[in-house]
Amino acid sequence: MATIISRPSDPPEDRQERGEIRKQRARRPRENQDMTHEDSQQQDSQQQANQQQTDQQQPEDQVSVNLASLQKDQLLARRTPGQKAAAAVLTLLIGEVQTRQKQKPGTDESALILEVLQLQATSRTRELAELTRLGRPKEQAAEELAYLQWVMSRAERAQSAAQAHRASLMMSQTELEEAINALKAAGASSLGAVMGQLKAQYAGRYDGKVASETARKLLG
């Protein structure tokens, strides 16, 4: 028969100490959850507060304003205390841009965003002036206008960077003539053939009107 060895009883003081330890461990998940929620709010608030400074410090070719970035900012603003004006501006802006995309399919997204921003900034400026004239509360309108102007400055920087990038890819007149002469030497003897090969090999790197005029001249 197997011998059963009984475990000696712990002193009352040890049992009490272990009980306190278990209570502390039971409280930790709740405390950690509260800290996580608080830390998340602080992180969101800090991220929103630092966004303007970060964008100002970014090189122009790294600034991006599109629907995806605006929707990300909108989500952040909704989660961040004290960002009611930003959330309102972004909600209206995104909705208007999406409406115009349906009305003007194929239009460059950045151009639509800038167009809507300019219209809404003008509208907010008039609204603020009217509220001031009537002596009514204007804090919300002033906050929305300031945020609109900030987003518009980002959009303008992004557009300038995109235009500069496109310009850097464009062929010079000398390069264009060399390309056309190379196509002629390869057998392209008509304007249609030259323009077709230019599009196939150098799409986005030349102005169509300039290329057509140059090709006519070189084809004789």
N, C-alpha and C positions, 0 to 999 in steps of 0.2 A: 504494500500500500504506500502510495506517495505521501511524503511528509509535507504538510502545508505550513509554511513559515509565515506567520502573521507579521504585517508591517507595524512597527511601533508607532504609537500615536504621537502626532506632533504636539509640541507645547502650544497652549492657547495663543501665546504671543505670535508664533509663526503663522498660525492659521489666520489670525487677524491681519498680519502684514500682507499675506498672500491675497486676502480679500480686498485690501486697499489697492494692491497692484492691479487686480482684475478690474476694479472700478475705474482706475485711471486709464487702462487700456480701452475700456468700453467707451470712455469719453473722447478718446483721441480721434476716431473717424469723424465724429460730429465737429470737433474743433478744426480738424484739417479741412473738412468740407466748407466750414464758414470762412476759414482763411483762404481757401482756394477761390471762393466766390468773391471775397473782398479783393484779393490780389488780381483777379480777372478784371474787376471793375476798374481798379487802379491802373492796370496795364492798358485797358482800352482808352481810359481818359488820357493817360500819358502819350499813347500812340497818336490820338487825335490832336493833342496839343502840340506835339512835335512835328506833325505832318507838314505844316507850312514851312517851318525852318528847314526840314529835310529837303523839300522840293527846291527851295531857294539855293541850297548848296549843291544840288545835283548838276552835273554837266547837262547842257541843253539837249544832247542827243539821247539822254536817259529819261527825260521827262515824257510821260505818256498820259494822254487824256482820251479815253474812249469809253464806250458804254460799260465795258467790263470793269474798268477802274472806278467809274462813277458808282456802279452798283456795289462794289466792295466798300467804297467810302460811305455809301448810304447805310449799309449794314452796320458798319462801325459806329456811325453817328447815332443810329437808333439804340445801340447798346450802351452808349456812353452818356452818363449824366451831364446835363448842361449843354447838350448839343442839339437842342430842339430846332434852332434856326437852320443849322446845317442839314438836318434830316429833312426839314420842310423844303428847303431849296433843292436838294438832290432829288427828292420824290417828284417835284414838279418838273425839274429839268429832264430827268430820265423819261417821264411820261410824254413830254412834248417832243423830245428827240425821236422816240419810237413812233409817235404819230406822224412826224415829218418823213421818217424813213418809208412808211407805207405810202405817203402821198408822193414822195420823190424817190422811187426805187433807183438804186445805182449811184445816188449822190454820195460823195465822200463823207464818211461818218464824222471825221474831225471838223470838216467844214460845217456840217449841220449843228454839231455841238456848239461851235463858236457862234454861229448865227443865232441860236436860241439863247445862249448866254447874253449876247449883246441886247437882244430884245427884252429879256427879263431884267437885265440891269437897268435899262432905260425905264421900264415900268416901275421898278422899285424906287428909282430916284424920284420919279413923279409922285409916287405914293408917299414917300418920306416928306417931300416938300409940302404936299397937301395936309398931312398929319401935323406938320409943324405950323402951318398957317392956321389950322383949326384948333391948335393947342391940345391935341389929343396925344395919348401915349404913343411913342414912336420907337421904343427900344427894340421890339421884335423886328420891325421893318429895317431899322438901322443894322441890326445883327445880320439879317438876311442879305442886305445889300453888300455889307463888308465881305461876307462869305462868297457871294456871287462874284465880286470883283477879284477875290483871290483865285477862285476856280478859273475865271476868265484869263487871268494872267498866266496860269499854268497852261491853259489851252493855246494861248497865243505863242508861248514859248515852244510848246510841242509842235505847233504848225510851222513855226520858223525853222525848227530843227529838221522837220520832215522836208521842207522846201530846200534847205541847204543840202540835205543828203541827196535829194533828187538831182539838184544842180551839180553835185560832185560826180554823179554818174553820167552826165550828159557828155556826148562827144563834142570835141572842138570842131570848128569848121575844117581844119586841116585833116583831122581824123575822119570826118565824114567823107571828105573828098577821096581820101585814100581807100576807104571802105568801098565806095562806089566804083572807083577805078579797078579795085580787086574783083568786084563782082562782074564788071564788064569783061575783064580778062578771063574770067571763068565761064563766060558765055552768056551772061545776061545782057541782051541787046536792046530791050525795050524798057520804057518807063515802068510798065506794070511788073516786069520781071525783076527789075532792080528794087522797086519798092517792096515787092513780096519777099525778096531775100533779105532786105534790110530789116523788115519786121520779124522775120524768122531768126535772124542772128543778133540783132541789136535792139530788140523791143525795149521801149522805155528809155533809150539812151540818145534819142534825137527828136527834134521838132519836125513833125510831119510836113509842114509847109516848107520849111527851110530845106529839108531833104529832097522834096519834090522839085523845087526850083534848082537845086544844085545838080540833081540827076539829069534834068532836062538840059542844063548847060553842058554837062560833061558828055552826054550822049550825042550832042550836036543836033 
